[in-house]
Amino acid sequence: MAAGSIISGGRERRDCEERARRAASGFRALGVEAGDAVALLLRNDFAFFEAAVGACHLGASPVALNWHLARPEIAYVLADSNAKIVVAHADLLDVVGEAIPRDVTLLVVETPPELRAAYSLEAHLGAPRTGQMDWDDWLAGYEPLAEIERRFTDAMIYTSGTTGKPKGVRRFPQAPETAEKFLRLRDQIYGIRPNMRALICGPLYHSAPNAFGMRCVSAAEIIVLMPRFNPLTFLKLVEKHRITTVFMVPTMFARLLKLPPDERARFDVSSLEYVLTAAAHCPPDIKAAMQDWFGPIVHEFYGSTESSYVAYCNAQDSVRKPGTVGRLVEGVTLRVLDEAGREVAQGERGELYTSLDIAPEFTYNNRQADRDALEIDGLLATGDIGYLDEDGYLFLCDRRRDMVISGGVNIYPAEIECELIAMKEVNDCAVFGIPDPEFGEKLMAVVQFRQGMRASEGDIVSFLKTRLAGFKVPRIIEIRDDLPRDDSGKIYKRMISEPYWADQQRRA
């Protein structure tokens, strides 16, 4: 870790590398070895980097837990990863504390004021309880580790569990020269450069913000942490700290663009040099609007936790080919296959199968058979539907599991969501299929309006009919005041759609 300083709220820390080495010493004393797992039940905070980097210094894997999971889900991940240690924020233990096995060492981090404020927590929830090991006190009892493990290690990220139990993606160590090539590619895609000033505005338990954050600590002059994303706070922090580099998801762009133009104009964002988006495909209109605002600095990549990096799109490609996620990264092999496993013609849609020649090999922890089932002729199934155009640009349509088949016609909800979000009254939306006795499935949209704005269901239908074919217009539209989200603002679509499939033979 080489970050000059890490800032969170009104706090600043310049000794995170020393504290990470103390953590490594302490973890070793508790029996952690190369290949072991250290679980992090932490919001965005200094301790996340201290514990994660400390684990990597031993060749161990940090396991970043999505603290939104229910107690049984947390218990499953802890058992599956065989974590020897859990480092947790104090306030989260009231919800999931009983999920931690008694034979696992628990180290408790005091929840700082900016996190308590962001999540409206009462002050007493933030302090370790009597008998719990306080993270700061525990660190103080160890000297910094002098010799660190030099092999490349990475976080073990657990998939969302949309089909069965979550699966831990465990990467195998690479030869040093291959690891260096892979890290150079990662740095190129994420815009990592010496003396950058980075803002981390997504939750560090997610794969892409985690990879971005863990590389920032090796190069950044400062890292600024956001407890959770807020568009006005984002702009204030960019201006205050002269941020140069940031990773964002498209939902964040949409929320920024919903701000009134006069509010946006109040903030100086001219320091920004490199803005990267991924995790969900960015609608062309939204990306173009962000380019108009921030300048030609918005880049996008496509990949997954399993398949690593597949395609990269710079700002110029976005103008040249609106809607593309870019050209294939050097070293990537891609095939587009139909449901029978046959390669489709150029321009036709199919499921994407990919490999990157320098990506670390991986398995699903304790589930090698599931890993093997992903592979066809050395290529990994991504679960995404897309196509390549005549110039070699990749376009995404939707996730295979999200595709709706209505009356034998394939419909891609992501396309409809992109159009809905362009309606001025709409703050956010989710489109999915629900059971239909005649057509098998029919489209449903759940819509949340912007504050102080309303529209009728008829208005929404009329808007969509000017932009989409009639069969793509949802048959049912429901208005809700709130939608379930993660900390980046991304909607948990499955939580909305699942009840409609509860009594069916198959699930959405």
N, C-alpha and C positions, 0 to 999 in steps of 0.2 A: 504494500500500500504506500502510495507516495503523494496523496492529495495534500495540498498545502493546508487547507482547512475545510471542515464540513460544518455547515450552518443549518440550524433548525430553529425556526421562530426567533427568539431573542438570544439563543445560545450558540456558541461557536466552540469547536473543538479542533485543536491542532495536533493532538498526540494520539490519533487513532491507530497509527501503525505500532506505536509502542504498546498500546492497550491490546491490539490484536496479537502481538507476540506474547504478552502476559496471558491472554486467553489461551493461546496455543500451549504454553507451559502448564496452565491449569488443566486444560483438557487432557494433556498427556498424563498428568498426575492422576486423573480420574479413569485412566485406562483406554483413552481414545488412541487408535492407531490408524495407519493408512488403510483406506477402504471402509472405515466405519462411518456412521452417520451422526451428525449433530443437528437436532431439530430446532428451528427458529420460529417461535410463535410471537412474532414481533410486527408492529406497525413500522412505518418509515421512521427510523431513529438511528442515532450513532451506534447503538449496541448491535444493530443488524450487521453493519460492516465489521465491527470489532469481532463479533462471534463468527461470521461467515469467513472472513479472511483468516482468523485464527484457526478454524477448522482446515482450511485449504493449506495453511502452513505445515500441517501434519500429513497432508495427502488424504484427509478425510473429506466427506461430502456434506456441505450444509444442505439441509432439507427445509426449504422455506414453506411453512404451512399457511394455507389460506385460512385465516382466522375467522372467516365467515362460515366455515363448515360447521355442521352440527357436531355435538360431542361424540357420537358414535363414529362419525367420519374421521375426526381427529384421532380417535383411538385406533382406528384401522390403519391410518398412515403411520402412526408411531410404531405400531406392531410390525407392519410390513417392512418399514425401513430399518427396524431393529435399532432405533436411535438410542444411544447410550446417555445422552444429555439433552435436556430441553431448556432453552433460554427463552423466557416469556415475559411479556409486559404484565405488570401486576393486575391491571384491570381486566385482562382477558381470562384470568384464572377463575373468576367467579362463574364464567360460562362453561369453560372446558376443563377446569382443573382436575375433575375426577376422571378425565380421559387419560391422564398421565399415569402410567404404571408406577407402583411403589418402588420398584427396583431401578427406576430411571432417575438420575440426578436432576433436580430442578434448580435453576438459577433465575432469580426474579429481578427484572429491571423495573425501576420506578417509572411510572408513566409520566412524562414531562408535561408542563403546563400547556404547551401548544397542541399536544395531542388530546389532552383532556378537553380543551376548548373546542377543537375541531369536531370531536365526537360527543360533545355535551355531557361529559362525564363528571360525576361528583368527585370532589377533591379526595375523599377518603378511599376511592377505588384505585388511586394511583400508587399507593405505597405498599411495599412488601409487608406481609404480616409477620408477627412474631413466630420465630422458628424457621422462616424461609431464608435461604441464602441470598443475600443482596448482591447483585452483579458487581457494583462498584467495590464493595468491601471484599468480595471474593477475589477480584482482579488484583487488588492491592497486596494480596498475600503471595503473589508469584513474581519472580523476576522475568523479564522478557526473554523469550526463547532465542538463543544465539544462532542455531543452525536450523534453517527451515527446509521442509521437503520441497525439492526443486521440480518434481514432475507436475505436469499439467493436471489439475483437478477442476471439476465444475460442480455447480449445484445440482442436486437431484430434484428435478421438478416433477410433481405429480400432476397427471392429466386431470381434466375436470370431472371425469367419471360420468360422462353422458351416456355411456354404454357400459353398465356394470360398475364394479369398484374402480376407484382411481388407480392408475398405473404409474409407478415411479420410473422415470427415465434415467437409468444409471449409465453414464458414459465410461468407457474404458480408457486408461492412460494411453497416450500416443507416444511415438518416438519423438524426441525433442525437435528434430528438424520439421516434422509434419505438424507438430503442435504450434510451432512458430508460424508456419504458413497459414494455419487456420486462424490464429490470433490476429495476424496481419489482415486477413480478409474481414474478420469481425470488426477490427478497428476501422477499416476503410468504409464498411457499411454504416457503422454507427457514428462516423465522423470523429473518432477519437484522435486527439492531437495534443501535443505538449501545451501546457498553460491554458487549456480550455477552461471555460467557466460554465459548469453544467448545472442544469436544473432537473431534479428528479420529481416528476409530478404524478407518476403512476405507482401502484403498490408493488413493493419489491418482492412479493410472493409470486408475481406473474413472471413468466419466462423472459419476455423481451425487456421489461424494465430492470429485471434482475441482471441480465447479461450486460445491459448498458451501464447500470450502476457499478457492477463489479469491475468493468473495464475503466470506468471514470476514475476509480481510486488509484489507478496506476499512472494517470496523466494529468488530472485536473488541477488547476490552481485553486479553485474552490468548487465544492459541491453544495448546492442548496437543496434541502429536502422540503417537500410539501407534505404535510400530514395527510391531506386528501385534496383532490383537485377542486379548485374554485376558479372560474374564469377571471374575475377581477383580481384575486390574489395572485394568480399566475402573471398577469400583466404588471402588477406592482413589483413582483420579485424580479422579473426580467429587467425592468427599468432600474431598480435599486442596485442590483448586483451586476449589471452589464453582462447578462447571460449571453453566451455565444452558442451553446449547443444544448439541444433538448430532444428527448424522445417522447412522442405523443401518440395517442390512439385517435382514430377519426372522430369518435364521440366528443373528444375534447375540442377538436376543431369546430364541430357543430355548435357546441356550447359557447365558444368564443364568438362565433359569427352571429349568434343570437343577441349579443350585446348591442345596444343602440350605437349607431355610428359616432355620436358625439362622445360617448364614454370610451370607445376604442381609441379615438383620436387624442385622448388625454395622455396616453402613455407612449413613451419612446421605446420602440422595440428595435431600433436600428443596430443594436449590438449583436443581434442574432445573425449567425453565419451559417448554421446547419441545423435544420429541423427534420427529423426522421419520423415517419409514421409506419406502423405495421399492426399486427394482431387482428385486424379486420380490414377488408378492402375499403379504401377511401373513395367515396363517390366523386366523380369527375368535377361536378359543380362546386363541391366543397373544397377540393384541392385547388381548383382555379381561383376561388375567392381568397384562399389563404396565400397563394402566390401573389395575388394582387396586393394584399396587405403586407406580408412579410418580405416580399421580393422573391426572386427565383432561387430560393434556398430550401424548398420543401422536397424531400426525397422520400422514397417508399421502398420497402423490401417485402418480399414474400418468402415465407418458409414456415417451419414448424419446429416444435421441441424435438421431434424425432428426426425429421429429414434435414434439419439445419437450414442453411440458406439456399434458396432456389433461384430467385430472380431479384433484380435491383433496377429501380427506376429513378433516374435523376430528374431535375426540374425541367430540363429541355425535352426529355422523352414524354413528360406529362402533357406538354403543349403539342408535341408532334403526334402523339397517340393518346388522346383523352381516354381514361378508363383503364389503361394498361398498368400492370404491376412491373413492367419492364422486360428487359432481356435476361436470358439465363446467365447466372454467374459462371465465370470460367471454372471448368471442371465439373459442371452439372450435366447429367444425362437425364432427359425427360421423355416419357412416352405418354400419349393420351389414349386411353383404352375405353372401349364400350363395356356394357355389362357382361358381355361374353368373353372379355379379355382380349378382344381384337383391337389392333391399332386403328384409329379413325383417320379420315383424311384431314389434311390441313384445313383449318377453319371450322371443323366440326367439334362439337362439345363431347367431352368424356372425362373420366376420372384421371387425375394426374398421378403418375408414378415417377419417382425421382431418386437420384443419388448424387452426392457430392464427393468427389474422389478424396478430398482431404478432411472430410468430417470425421469426428471421433466415432468409432463403432459404439453401439449401445445395446442394452437389453432392457426389457421391463423387469424391474426388480422382482425376483421370485416367480416370474411369469414368462419364461423363455418361449413357451408355445405361442403365447399371444404375439410376441415379437416376431416369431417365424411366420405367423399367419399374415403379417403385413407385406411380406416380400414376394415379389414375382421376378424371376430372372435377375436378381441382384438389385432390384428397384423397390422402393418403399411406397406403399399406398398412402396418399396424403388425405384421402377423404374429401378432397375438393374437386369440384367440377369446373373445367375451364377449357381453353383452346389457344392455339398458337396461330397468329395471322401470317400473311405471306412474307412479312419482313422479320419474322422471328420474335415478335412481341407477344408476351403472355397476357391473357385476359382471364379473370376469374368470373364464374357465374354464381356459385353458391357452394355450401357444404353439401355433400351427398346426403347426409342424414336430414338436412333441412329442406331438401327438394320436395315439392308437393306434386303428387301425381293425381290429377283430377280428370276423370273420364279418359284416362290413357295419355293425357298431355302432361309433359314435364313443365313445371312452373318454378321459378327461382325467386323465393321471397326477398333475397337481398336486392334484386332489381327493383322490386316494388317499394321497399324501404327507402332506397335512394331517391325515388320520386316523391314519396310522402314527406320526407324530411325537408324537401324544398318548399313545401307549402308554408307560408309565412306564419300561420297560426300554430304550426306543429313544433313542439319542443323535441319530442322523441317518439318512437313507435317500434312495434314488433309485429311482424307478419309471419303466420305459420298456418299449417293445415290442421283441420279438425275433421272428425269422422263425418261422412255423408253416405246415407244408404244407397243413393243412386250413383254417385260419381266416385265413391271410395273416399275422397277427401274434397273439402272445399276450403277456400281461403278465408282466414279471419285476420283482422288487423286490430291491435290494441293501440290507442293513440293517447298521448299526453300533450295537452296544449301548453303554450307559453303562458307565463303568468299574465293575467289580465286580458287574455285573448280567448275567443271561442269560435267554433264553427259547427255547423250541423253535419250529420252523417251524409246528407244529400250534397252539401258543399264539398265534402271530401271525395265522394264518388264522382262528382262533376269534374273536380280538379284532376283526378287520376284518369278519367276517360279522355282528357285532352292529351295525355302523355303516354298512355299504355293501351294495348289491345284489351277489348272487353273482357276476355277470359282471365286476364291478370288482375282485374279489379276485385278486391275482397268482397265476398258476399255478406259477411258480417263485420260490422265495425263497432267497437266498444270504446267508450271514452273513460279514461281513468285519471284520477288526480295524481297518482304516484305509481311508479314502476320499480320492481326490485332490481337493484344494481350492485355492481362491485365498486371499489373506490375510484376507479378510473371513469366511472359513469356508464360503463357497458351494461346493457340490460341482461339479466338472467332469463333468457327467453324460455328455457325449459321449465322454469318455475311457473310461468304463465300458461304454457301449452299443456303441461302434463295432466292437469285435472280433466281435460276434455277426452283423454285417452285412457282414463283409469279403468273403465269397464270393457275395454277393447282387447282383441287378441294380440294386437301389436301396439307399440308405443310410438309417439311422435319422435 
